[in-house]
Amino acid sequence: MADVTVLGAGAAGLAVAAQLKGRGVDSVVLERGPGVATSWRGRYDRLRLHTVRGLSGLPGMPIPRAYGRWVRRDDLVRYLEAYAERFGLDVRTGTAIERVKPGDGRWSLQLADGTEHTTGTLIVATGYLHTPVVPQWPGLPTWTGQLIHSAEYRNAQPFQGRNVLVVGPGNSGAEIATDLAEGGASSVSLAIRTPPHIVRRSTAGWPAQMNGLLLGNVLPEPLFNAIAATMAKVEVPNLSPYGLQRPTDGLKTRLRTQRYVPLQDVGIVRDVMAGRVKPVAAVESFTPSSVQLADGSSVEPDVVVAATGYGTGLRELFDDPSLFDETGVPLVHGGAAARPGLYFMGYDVTLGGMLRQLAIESRRVAKAVHRP
Ligand SMILES: Cc1cc2nc3c(=O)[nH]c(=O)nc-3n(C[C@H](O)[C@H](O)[C@H](O)COP(=O)(O)OP(=O)(O)OC[C@H]3O[C@@H](n4cnc5c(N)ncnc54)[C@H](O)[C@@H]3O)c2cc1C
């Protein structure tokens, strides 16, 4: 068996395995799911990439033009399947890794089936958005309504005629709120702790991603923040009469301090203005029948969709906490080795898009693993 092991057959794992192959290095890709792109298969039905097709493909094989500018979930899965096929990657599906330990200059992987696999080089690409996180709100265990994480949401059908509170105005939360409003939920509220930075997905054909890409790296933070705030005022109507304030911090500052990407408007602005989605204050706590909000008011939803983010799940995989920062992101990732023979990739959040970023990282990591 190859002595290079990649953990995870998502975009990151497939890209690095293909890059290694191009350098004459065989690797084995271990994937816990039933196929490549497991995380995309499980995402909600209406999801499309919010980064443009041309800047979202992996090295050596562009996403087909036929998939359009904003690639659908199922087409991305098809593309990643074709990518693994095209490069003849050795993907072992149904192989979940539970623990990783160092030993005798190698890495030892404990598989869920109780077996062990050792490898000289380990590339961890298990996803930045790995483990759904739901805050432990006071009173939550006593609440009698239904709670799901956004990762479990597929479409509005099960929620028709029901009052739904979506928590968190990120890209998933806002799009799910729109989906619910269009799909027949009785009422949709969106709980907001920190006002989002809202950008139009594209303006006169020019994608927001390009602004992030071209300006994000060159402009100093205060200038980028000022330009982004001005553009937001021009592009996005003032939603404060509807209960959604403009953010007070800068976009690039929030990216740096919180790994934050802006909210791309695919309907939420329209829905808030039409009263189909009602912004409400942040969730504070639960009672058996209601959700208490930070402004002292309360709502009584039938369902709460927690679009409250993800953890990396890496602390559970590794014994060594010194590999990670307090949020569970590896301190060294995207190129250099974190430890001899150990690499992490896919953990950098940028305004240019994560898929584009992990394509870049796949080249760097492959180069670091194998220098001819
Ligand atoms: C809703 C949503 C929309 C997004 N839209 C965009 C977008 O438009 N543009 C963009 O650039 N980025 C987008 N992203 C961000 C990012 O590009 C994706 O999350 C992308 O899937 C990251 O690829 P990845 O390979 O790093 O992780 P993943 O796709 O999550 O792949 C990780 C793989 O590792 C496997 N795995 C995990 N743990 C184990 C284990 N212990 N053992 C074995 N296998 C394991 C998983 O099953 C999975 O297949 C989006 C993210 C989300 C959640």
The ligand as an SDF file (V2000), in Angstrom:
LIG
                    3D

 53 58  0  0  0  0  0  0  0  0999 V2000
  -23.2580   25.1280    2.6740 C   0  0  0  0  0  0  0  0  0  0  0  0
  -21.8520   25.3780    2.2070 C   0  0  0  0  0  0  0  0  0  0  0  0
  -21.6370   26.0620    1.0100 C   0  0  0  0  0  0  0  0  0  0  0  0
  -20.3290   26.3030    0.5560 C   0  0  0  0  0  0  0  0  0  0  0  0
  -20.1720   26.9840   -0.6120 N   0  0  0  0  0  0  0  0  0  0  0  0
  -18.9180   27.2490   -1.0580 C   0  0  0  0  0  0  0  0  0  0  0  0
  -18.7180   27.9570   -2.2850 C   0  0  0  0  0  0  0  0  0  0  0  0
  -19.6600   28.3520   -2.9420 O   0  0  0  0  0  0  0  0  0  0  0  0
  -17.4520   28.1820   -2.6920 N   0  0  0  0  0  0  0  0  0  0  0  0
  -16.3670   27.7800   -1.9630 C   0  0  0  0  0  0  0  0  0  0  0  0
  -15.2250   28.0230   -2.3900 O   0  0  0  0  0  0  0  0  0  0  0  0
  -16.5330   27.1400   -0.7840 N   0  0  0  0  0  0  0  0  0  0  0  0
  -17.7700   26.8640   -0.3230 C   0  0  0  0  0  0  0  0  0  0  0  0
  -17.9280   26.2070    0.8720 N   0  0  0  0  0  0  0  0  0  0  0  0
  -16.7450   25.9460    1.7110 C   0  0  0  0  0  0  0  0  0  0  0  0
  -15.8660   24.7740    1.2690 C   0  0  0  0  0  0  0  0  0  0  0  0
  -15.4240   24.9460   -0.0510 O   0  0  0  0  0  0  0  0  0  0  0  0
  -16.5640   23.4540    1.3650 C   0  0  0  0  0  0  0  0  0  0  0  0
  -16.8720   23.2390    2.7260 O   0  0  0  0  0  0  0  0  0  0  0  0
  -15.7240   22.2990    0.8190 C   0  0  0  0  0  0  0  0  0  0  0  0
  -16.5420   21.1420    0.8410 O   0  0  0  0  0  0  0  0  0  0  0  0
  -14.4580   22.0540    1.6110 C   0  0  0  0  0  0  0  0  0  0  0  0
  -13.8180   20.8960    1.0960 O   0  0  0  0  0  0  0  0  0  0  0  0
  -12.9540   19.9590    2.0360 P   0  0  0  0  0  0  0  0  0  0  0  0
  -12.4570   18.8430    1.1700 O   0  0  0  0  0  0  0  0  0  0  0  0
  -11.9490   20.7540    2.7890 O   0  0  0  0  0  0  0  0  0  0  0  0
  -13.9740   19.4020    3.1260 O   0  0  0  0  0  0  0  0  0  0  0  0
  -15.2210   18.4280    2.9290 P   0  0  0  0  0  0  0  0  0  0  0  0
  -15.9160   18.6630    1.6570 O   0  0  0  0  0  0  0  0  0  0  0  0
  -16.0190   18.5240    4.1850 O   0  0  0  0  0  0  0  0  0  0  0  0
  -14.5300   16.9810    2.8300 O   0  0  0  0  0  0  0  0  0  0  0  0
  -13.9880   16.3330    3.9550 C   0  0  0  0  0  0  0  0  0  0  0  0
  -14.1870   14.8310    3.7670 C   0  0  0  0  0  0  0  0  0  0  0  0
  -13.5320   14.1600    4.8350 O   0  0  0  0  0  0  0  0  0  0  0  0
  -14.3590   13.0940    5.2650 C   0  0  0  0  0  0  0  0  0  0  0  0
  -14.0210   12.8210    6.6770 N   0  0  0  0  0  0  0  0  0  0  0  0
  -14.1980   13.6600    7.7110 C   0  0  0  0  0  0  0  0  0  0  0  0
  -13.7520   13.0730    8.8580 N   0  0  0  0  0  0  0  0  0  0  0  0
  -13.2960   11.8650    8.5200 C   0  0  0  0  0  0  0  0  0  0  0  0
  -12.7130   10.8000    9.2530 C   0  0  0  0  0  0  0  0  0  0  0  0
  -12.5120   10.8890   10.5730 N   0  0  0  0  0  0  0  0  0  0  0  0
  -12.3580    9.6660    8.5920 N   0  0  0  0  0  0  0  0  0  0  0  0
  -12.5440    9.5700    7.2440 C   0  0  0  0  0  0  0  0  0  0  0  0
  -13.0900   10.5460    6.4910 N   0  0  0  0  0  0  0  0  0  0  0  0
  -13.4560   11.6850    7.1270 C   0  0  0  0  0  0  0  0  0  0  0  0
  -15.7750   13.6330    5.0810 C   0  0  0  0  0  0  0  0  0  0  0  0
  -16.7290   12.5880    4.9990 O   0  0  0  0  0  0  0  0  0  0  0  0
  -15.6380   14.4250    3.7990 C   0  0  0  0  0  0  0  0  0  0  0  0
  -15.9340   13.6510    2.6470 O   0  0  0  0  0  0  0  0  0  0  0  0
  -19.2090   25.8990    1.3310 C   0  0  0  0  0  0  0  0  0  0  0  0
  -19.4430   25.2300    2.5360 C   0  0  0  0  0  0  0  0  0  0  0  0
  -20.7420   24.9620    2.9610 C   0  0  0  0  0  0  0  0  0  0  0  0
  -20.9570   24.2270    4.2680 C   0  0  0  0  0  0  0  0  0  0  0  0
  1  2  1  0
  2  3  1  0
  2 52  2  0
  3  4  2  0
  4  5  1  0
  4 50  1  0
  5  6  2  0
  6  7  1  0
  6 13  1  0
  7  8  2  0
  7  9  1  0
  9 10  1  0
 10 11  2  0
 10 12  1  0
 12 13  2  0
 13 14  1  0
 14 15  1  0
 14 50  1  0
 15 16  1  0
 16 17  1  0
 16 18  1  0
 18 19  1  0
 18 20  1  0
 20 21  1  0
 20 22  1  0
 22 23  1  0
 23 24  1  0
 24 25  2  0
 24 26  1  0
 24 27  1  0
 27 28  1  0
 28 29  2  0
 28 30  1  0
 28 31  1  0
 31 32  1  0
 32 33  1  0
 33 34  1  0
 33 48  1  0
 34 35  1  0
 35 36  1  0
 35 46  1  0
 36 37  1  0
 36 45  1  0
 37 38  2  0
 38 39  1  0
 39 40  1  0
 39 45  2  0
 40 41  1  0
 40 42  2  0
 42 43  1  0
 43 44  2  0
 44 45  1  0
 46 47  1  0
 46 48  1  0
 48 49  1  0
 50 51  2  0
 51 52  1  0
 52 53  1  0
M  END
$$$$
